[in-house]
């Protein structure tokens, strides 16, 4: 059984060796994430080349996702590298401080904090492990009382409970990093901490300008990790090609208990709006050090799959963990088992639903027909990949094959749930293209004599958005 849910893995010191990277791709990684919070521009360019070369050796399409750092809402450094904060102690966050911090005070990378808080606010540091209550603001100093103490080390993140920090989503560093990502033509660009559709529109415009020389336009992924983004979720989705359920910072701002329901809502809404969705953060966290996941992690991954997520993502597990390949192997098996248990109720997806576009109507017709006829496969001859994307928004056991002549579209489709992208030559003649598509799947062992399949294409051929034909065929 082929896995429908895709796996995104973060590249880092534990996975940058070419041999390890090849094993990761063979184990099931579909998209490689480059984390721009670490490293210099040339490091990312070199790693992108490494991924492209490994994918070519393995013989599978692999997409690159450039994940922007976003605003540095962090404390500064400490003289000893870390301090132990005791409950009820006074601790000062000082935007004007330049010397290293101590147990009494520390500087800030985020200089606007004194303007963003007031007495009574709660600040959460280090992913919520430390809680501070704001008592007063004295100029550039935020005076707090430690509510929940613990070890605080250099450059740990700051969140405000309930949100409200004014840091812009795109920093000057992000703008330069977008140029770097377009230099190696990343298929996906993940924007950190967007609060509105405007943030995503600005990022898209910058990316399109940076990629103009090669006519490259990346798909935009909004990382939902601010509480302010939740009321704007629908408009952010409209301005994006997909979202990432970034559960770390989001949980700190809205509270851990609120995240599971938000995750389900985000996945459902993304699918309804024909967008992709990635579920991320601590999915297999224990496997940074352990060779097997916890039962809770297995359930977490399986539930995301059952919710309908396009992809599940690994961060430190593959970037810095001791068992990067084993982690992917476990995630692959968990997703497979969850998919076996999925119900298929495609008929309800079409109840009282209208389609304004011909190509979208054809895609839905292919799903309905293939489901009821028991087809072995659905083939979408597509230039942009849109037809395959629309098909993938509905839960169906029939595998979808996106056949395209565009390498960029092939790699982009690696993130779409239940879509297997295949590169094939562009053929202007419809009958030749249909025959070639069948031959490709017969050669790969997907189709055999007597098998029925549904195929969609556009006539005339080769125009994005031009899908207007559905044909049901039987292999002779």
N, C-alpha and C positions, 0 to 999 in steps of 0.2 A: 504494500500500500504506500502510495506517495504522499508525503506530508503536504497539506494545504497551507497551514500557517507558516509564515516565514520567520527566519531568525536573523536578527541584527546583532552583530558582535563588534565591540570596541577594540581597536588596535592599540597596543601599548607595548611596553618592554617584554611582557610575557608572550607576546604573539607576533613580534616583528621579525623573528627569524624566518627566512623563506620556507624552510621545511615545516615549521610549526604552522605557519600561515596556510600552506597547502593542505595540511591535515585538518585544519579548521574548516576550510572550504569543502573538503571531501566529507567531513562529518555533518555538514548541512548548513553552513552559513550562507545566507543569500545576499546580505547587505553588510558592508564594512563601514563602521562609524569612525571618523577621525575627529578626535576631541580637541578643538582649538583652544581649550583652556590650558593646554600644556604644549610646549614646544614652539619652535620658530617656523616661519613660513617655509623655509627650505626643507625642514623636517617633514612637513605635511606633503610637500610636493614629492619628496623621495618615497614616503610611505604610500602615496597614491600610485606611484610607478610600481612599487613592490606588489601591491594588490592586483593591478592590471596584469602584471607578468605572471603572478601565481594563478590567476583566473584562466589565463591563456594556457598554462601548462596543465591545469586540472581539466580544462575543456568545459567550463560552465560560465554563464553570464553572472557577473557580480556587480552590484551597484555600489557607489561610494556616497556616503552621507557626511557632509561637512557640518559639524555641530559647533555653532558660534558660542563664544564664552559668555557674552552678555555683560551687563554691569557687574563690577567687582564690589559686591555688598559684603565686605569682610572686615574683620579686625586686622590690625597690623601685626608686627612681629614682637616677640618677647625676648628679653635679654638672655633668658635661659632656654628659650625655645618653647616653653610652656609654663603654666602656673596652675595651682590647685585653688579653685574658688570655693570658699566655705559659705554655707547657707547663712543668711542674715548679714553678711559682710557688705560693706560699701565698695562698689566698683565703678570706675569712671571710664566712659568711652569718649576719648578726646580727639576731635577732628584736627586740632592744631598741633598735636604732639608729634614730634619728629624722632625723639629718642626711643629706643626699645622699651616695651612695656614691662610691668611687674605685677605683683598680686593686687596692687591698688588701682592701676590705670593702664590703658593701652591706647595706641593710636588707631586711626581708621583709614582704610582705603576709600571708604565711601564718605566723602566730606559733607554731604548734604544731610546726614542723619540728624544733627541738632535741629534742622528746620522741619523734619518729618515726624518728630515725636513730641509728646507732651506728657506731663505727669499723669500716672495711671496706666500708661501703655505698657504692654508686655513685649519684651524682646527675647527672641529664641535664638540661641547660638549653637553651632555644631550640630545641625539637623535636629534641634529641639532638645538635645541632651542637657543643655544649660538654659535656665530661665532667669531673666532679669526684669525687675519692675522699675520703671522710670519714676524717679522721685522729683527731679527738677532738671531744668536745662539752664546752664550758666554760660552764655555766649556759645563757644564752640565745644563746651563740655556737656555730656549727658551723664548725669549722676544717677546711678541705679543701686538698688538693693538686690542682692543675690537671693532668689527664691529657691531655685534648684541648682545646687553647686556641682562641681566636678572638674575634671581636667580640661583646660582650654589651651590649645596650642596655636602656633602661628597661622594667620590667614584663614581662620575658620569663618564660615558664613554667618550672616546676620539676617534674621527674618523678623518682621513685625506681625504679631498675632492679629489676624483679621485683615492683613494687608495695609497698604497706604504709603509705601515707600515710593518716592517720585522718580527714581532712577529710570532713564530712558532705556528702551529695549536694545537700541543699537548704539554702541560706543564707537569712538574713533578707531579703536583696535578692530572691532567687528567690521567696519567699513573696509579696512585694509585686508582683513581675512577673507572677505567676500571676493576680492580681486584674486587672492591666492587660490581660493576654491574654484573660481572660474578658469584659472590658468590650467588646472588639470581636469576641468569639465566635470565636476561633481554632479551626479544625477539628482541629489537631494541636498537642500540647504535647510538646516534646522535652526530656527531663531529662538534664542533663550529669552524668557520673561516678557513676551509680548502682552500688552494690556488691552489692545484694541486692533481692529482691522487695519487702522492706519499704520501701525508698526509693521504689519505683514506686507502692506502695499509698498511701503518705503523700501523694505528689504528686497522685494521682488524687482522694483525699479532699479535699485543699485546693482543687483545681480544681472539683470538683463543688459544694462549698460556695460558692465564689466565683461560679459560674454558676447558682446556684439560682434567682435572681430571674427569669432568662430560660429556665430549664429546659435550659440548655446544658451538655452533657457532652462534653468534647473526647476525642479518641483519644490515648492516651499512647504516646509513642515513647521507648524506652530507648536512650541513646547508649552503646554498648559501647566504652569507652575506658580501663578500668582492668583490670589483670591479675586482680584479685579477682573481677571479673564473669564471667570465663570459666568457672570451676567452677560458678557459679550461673546459667549461661545459661538453662537450661530453666525454672527457677523464675522468673527475671526475665521470660522470654517469657510465662509463664502470667499474670503480673501486669500485662502490657502489651498494647497492641494492635499493637505492632510494635517493631522495633529499627533502629538506625542503626549500620552498620559504620563507626565513627569511627576511621579508620586512623591519624590523626596521633598523638594521645596514646597510643593502644593500641600502635603500633609502637615508641614510645619505651620503654614499660614492658616489652613482651615481646620486643622485637627485631624489626627489619625482616623478617628471613627467616621468622619465624613467621606473619606477617600473611596472606599469600595462602591458606594452608591454613585458617586461622581464618575468613577471609572466606567461603570455600566452605562450611565447616561451618555458619556462622551463617545463610547464605542457605538452605541445605538444611533446617536445623532449623526456621527460621521458616516456611517453606512447609509443612512437615509438620504444624506446629502451627496452621495457618490464621492466621498473622500476616503483616503486611506487613514488608518489609525495604528499607532505603535504603542504597546504597553511596556513601560520601562520602570527601572529603579528597584534594586534589591531582589530581583526575581529568583536568583540562585546565590544569594550573598554568602551563604555558609561555605560554598565551594571555592571561595577565594583561598581557603585553607584546608578544606575537607574534600575527600575524593567522592563523596556522595551527598546529595541534597537532603534537607530535612523534609519530613512529611508535609509540613506547612508550606514549604516552597513548591513541592510537587502540586499541592492543591492550588496554590496561587497561579502557577503557570497554566494548569488545566482549566481553571475558572476563566482566565483571560481568553483562552482558546474557545471555550464554550460560549463566552459572551460575544464572540465573533471578531476579535481583534485580527488585523491583517498580520501583525508581527509581534513577537516578544523580543525584548532587547536585553543584552548582557553588557555590563559596564566594566567595573573592576574585575569581574570574574574572568574575563578574557584579556583585559588590558594588563593586569598585574597579578592575577591569581596563580596558584601552583598547579591548577588542573584545567587549563583553558579548553583543551580538546575534549576531555571527559565531560566538562560542563555542557558543551554543545551537544554531545552524544546523549546525555541525559535529557536535555531539553527537547531534542528531536523525538525521543521515545515517549515522553510525557504528552507532547502535542499529538502524536499519532494515536495514542490511546484515547485521548479526549475527543478527537475527531471521529473515532469509531462510535462513540456514544451519542453523537449529535443527531438530532431529529431533523428531517427534511420536510418542510411544509411550504413548498414554493407557491402553491396555489393561492394562499392567503396574501402573498406579496403583490398579487395582481388585482385584488379586490378593490374596486372603486378607484383604481389608479390610472391616471392619464399620462401619456407621453407626448411632449410637444415636438420632439425631434424624430426624424425618420430613422437615423442611425441608432438612437436609443431604443426605439420601438423594435427594430430588427434584433438588437441584442437581447431584449426581453423575450421576444418570440422564440429565439434560439434556445434559451433556457427552458421555457415552458415545453417546447417540442421535445427537446433532448430528455427532459425528466420523464415525460409520459411515454416516450417511445423506448426508453431504456438504452439510449445511445451510449456507445463506449467513450465518445469524446465530443467536445465542441471545439471547432477550429475557428478562430477569428483572424482573418487576413486584415491586418491593421497597420497603418503608417504611424499614427501617434500613440496607439495603445489604448485609446479611449473606449473602444468597443469592449475590449477585454476587461477594463476597469469596471464598466457598468455591469457586465456579467458577474464579476467577482463580488458584487455587493449583496448577492443573494446566496443563501446556503443551499448548495446542490452537490450531490455526490459525484456528478459527472465531471471529470477533469477538463479544464479549459486550457487550450493551447493558443497563445498569442504569437502568430507568425508575422514577422515584420522584416523589411529590408533595411531598417534604420537601427544601427548598433545602439544608439542612445535610447531608443524606445525599448529595445530588447532588455537593456540593463534596468530601465525604469520599471518595467513590468515585474522584475524580480521581487518587488515589495507587495504586489497584489496577491491577496489570498486566493488560493486554488488556481492560480494562473502559472503555466509553464511557458516561459518565453523561448522562442526559437528564431534564429536568424536565417532567412532564406533570400535568394536573389530576387530582385524586383523583376516581375514579368508583366508586360503591358497587356498581354492577351489573357482574357478572363479564363478561358478553358485551360490554357497552359498552366495558369496559376493554381487553379483548382486541382488539376492532376498532380502538380508538383507538391502541393500541400499534403495530399493523400499519400504520395510516395514517401515523403519525409516521415510521416507517422508510421507507415508500414515498416520502413527501414529501421526505425527506433523500437519496433516491437509493440507499439501502442495499439495499432490496428492490425487485424488479421482478416483473411477472406471470410466474408459473411457478416462482418461487423457493420453496424449502422453508426453513422456520425452526422452531426449537423455542422454546416460551414457557412460563415457569413463573409461578405466582401462588398466592395463598392464597384459600381460600373458607371462610368469608366474607372479603370484601376488607378491607384496611386495618389488619390487626393485625400488628405486628412479630413475626417468628418464626413466622408462620402459613402459610408456603409449603407447600402440600400437593398441588399439581396440576401435571402436565406435559402439554403438548399439542403435537403436531407439526402444523403448518399449511402450506398452500401458497397463495401469493398468486394471486388470480384476476384 
